[in-house]
């Protein structure tokens, strides 16, 4: 499963269970060169999900994908601040569905 398809599945589940979803899309500035227009520190999580039950910051990776150093810094800092953070992979789809449905 590609990371893009996996992301679309997670977003679909989040919307199904009533979560608001925020994702910042990358843009292709020339063939094969992608940029994410941000101001601030790189590595911010892929998704911010908001529901009356709470806020989730989720980084999405392929089953073999690795976090960058700055992604680790963001997730650790958010967790230290009391935020709910995850690194989700396609193999976690059932657990993700359960979390978003409020079963976990």
BELVEN-V956145 format. One record per helix or strand. SS is the DSSP state (helix for helix, strand for strand). FROM is the first residue (numbers start at 1). TO is the last residue. If there is no record, write none. Layout:
<<SS/FROM/TO> <SS/FROM/TO>>
//
This chain:
<<helix/3/16> <strand/20/23> <strand/27/30> <strand/33/35> <strand/47/51> <strand/54/61> <helix/69/80> <strand/84/89> <helix/90/101>>
//
